[in-house]
Amino acid sequence: MIRFLHAVLLLAVFTACGPFDNLGVACTTDFRFGLAVHVKDSSTGAFAASGARLLTFVQNTPVDTGTTFGTAYPPGRPDLDALPLLGAGERPGTYRVIVRKSGYIDWVRTGVRVTSDECHVRQVELTALLQALP
């Protein structure tokens, strides 16, 4: 009977700690983004995410387009300038990343690799230095 109670107690403890994968690792249930792109004006160095849009592609197929899991910030919101654009939500892979903003040349990076561990993607942080259109 004591062994049974110990087994029940252990099961209750493991269940209360959250979801476990096959290796016994406790994973959180939060949603994580694999890409965090800080946007800056290349001439001033100032953060400039307001009005910017993140687009991501895997093998030329759009993944995040600034609507569902990617981020797009409305223009005229300087309070958002220092926030990163987020994408690749819980999706490891190799990405082509584009930051688009009116009045600037598109910023493009290819071969951006987002990896994952047992539970979540590992976030890659980038800084997009946008150049003003001539």
TAHULIN-V513928 format. One record per residue. N is the residue number from 0. SS is DSSP state (hx for helix, st for strand, lp for the rest). PHI is phi in whole degrees, 0 to 359 (999 if undefined). PSI is psi in degrees with one decimal (* if undefined). Layout:
N_SS_PHI_PSI / N_SS_PHI_PSI
This chain:
0_lp_999_-39.9 / 1_hx_296_-42.3 / 2_hx_299_-40.1 / 3_hx_298_-44.9 / 4_hx_296_-39.1 / 5_hx_298_-44.0 / 6_hx_297_-42.1 / 7_hx_294_-41.8 / 8_hx_298_-45.2 / 9_hx_298_-43.7 / 10_hx_299_-41.5 / 11_hx_296_-40.9 / 12_hx_295_-47.6 / 13_hx_295_-38.2 / 14_hx_292_-37.8 / 15_hx_289_-22.3 / 16_lp_282_-10.0 / 17_lp_114_-178.9 / 18_lp_292_144.2 / 19_st_238_143.7 / 20_lp_270_-172.2 / 21_lp_295_-19.7 / 22_lp_268_1.2 / 23_lp_81_16.3 / 24_lp_273_130.5 / 25_st_281_123.9 / 26_lp_250_144.0 / 27_lp_279_164.8 / 28_lp_259_6.6 / 29_lp_287_155.2 / 30_lp_265_126.5 / 31_lp_241_147.6 / 32_st_261_138.6 / 33_st_277_-17.6 / 34_st_234_134.0 / 35_st_228_111.3 / 36_st_247_114.2 / 37_st_275_134.3 / 38_st_252_128.4 / 39_st_226_151.7 / 40_st_281_124.8 / 41_lp_293_-27.5 / 42_lp_277_-31.3 / 43_lp_254_-22.5 / 44_lp_79_1.8 / 45_lp_282_145.3 / 46_st_298_144.5 / 47_lp_211_41.6 / 48_lp_286_-22.2 / 49_lp_302_123.1 / 50_lp_86_-0.4 / 51_st_268_157.5 / 52_st_224_136.0 / 53_st_260_130.2 / 54_st_237_134.8 / 55_st_231_146.2 / 56_st_225_142.8 / 57_st_238_120.6 / 58_lp_50_49.4 / 59_lp_64_12.1 / 60_st_256_125.7 / 61_st_299_136.7 / 62_st_246_-60.0 / 63_st_246_127.8 / 64_lp_238_23.0 / 65_lp_78_19.4 / 66_lp_233_-48.4 / 67_lp_264_-70.1 / 68_lp_250_-9.4 / 69_lp_267_173.0 / 70_lp_244_144.0 / 71_st_221_128.0 / 72_lp_257_142.0 / 73_lp_291_148.8 / 74_lp_290_160.7 / 75_lp_73_25.0 / 76_lp_236_75.1 / 77_hx_301_-20.2 / 78_hx_293_-16.5 / 79_hx_261_-7.2 / 80_lp_305_-37.4 / 81_lp_274_-6.0 / 82_lp_282_141.7 / 83_lp_282_151.5 / 84_st_280_136.0 / 85_st_245_143.5 / 86_st_202_-176.3 / 87_st_56_47.0 / 88_st_298_110.9 / 89_lp_51_34.6 / 90_lp_230_98.3 / 91_lp_292_156.4 / 92_st_157_-179.0 / 93_st_252_123.6 / 94_st_244_151.2 / 95_st_257_123.5 / 96_st_246_130.6 / 97_st_233_133.6 / 98_st_247_125.7 / 99_st_239_132.9 / 100_st_211_137.0 / 101_lp_302_134.0 / 102_lp_89_-0.2 / 103_st_231_155.5 / 104_lp_286_138.8 / 105_lp_304_135.9 / 106_st_263_127.9 / 107_st_230_135.8 / 108_st_228_133.5 / 109_st_247_160.4 / 110_st_70_27.2 / 111_st_279_114.4 / 112_st_261_120.9 / 113_st_254_122.4 / 114_lp_254_177.1 / 115_st_218_161.5 / 116_lp_251_-156.9 / 117_lp_295_-23.2 / 118_lp_242_-44.0 / 119_lp_218_170.4 / 120_st_287_154.8 / 121_lp_261_120.9 / 122_lp_290_135.3 / 123_st_255_126.2 / 124_st_257_132.0 / 125_st_233_157.3 / 126_st_238_119.5 / 127_st_267_112.1 / 128_st_266_102.8 / 129_st_277_136.1 / 130_lp_256_130.8 / 131_st_297_146.5 / 132_lp_296_145.4 / 133_lp_292_*
